[in-house]
Amino acid sequence: MRLIDADALKDAVMETEPVFDTNLNPYQKTHDVMVVIDNAPTVEPKTGRWKRTKAYPNIIFCDECGEPFEQSNSKDKWNYCPNCGADMRGEQDG
């Protein structure tokens, strides 16, 4: 499995003229789209850590995007940031 940039993929499909050619058979159109998908740029997965400050003990912050989240108890942390999708399963602060 590889992570791809969906926005770049959409642009690449729209720029592929054979997909919109009504003279091509459906198999050829499908093949052309599959080639575009195979050549889609990959995205490096983000990794982050939850941070907290003394001023706001019930708030944790994603160190990738900085988004704050309320934490009801000390074990209430997500494996991924709901805002930016960073993988938060590594070493944690606080």
Long-range contacts (C-beta under 8 A, 24 or more apart in sequence): 2-42, 3-42, 3-43, 3-44, 3-45, 4-37, 4-40, 4-41, 4-42, 4-43, 5-40, 5-41, 5-42, 5-43, 8-40, 8-41, 9-36, 9-37, 9-40, 12-36, 12-39, 12-40, 45-87, 46-84, 46-85, 46-86, 46-87, 47-86, 47-87, 47-88, 47-90, 48-81, 48-84, 48-86, 48-87, 48-88, 49-88, 49-90, 49-91, 49-92, 49-93, 50-77, 50-88, 50-92, 50-93, 50-94, 51-93, 51-94, 52-93, 52-94, 60-94, 62-86, 62-88
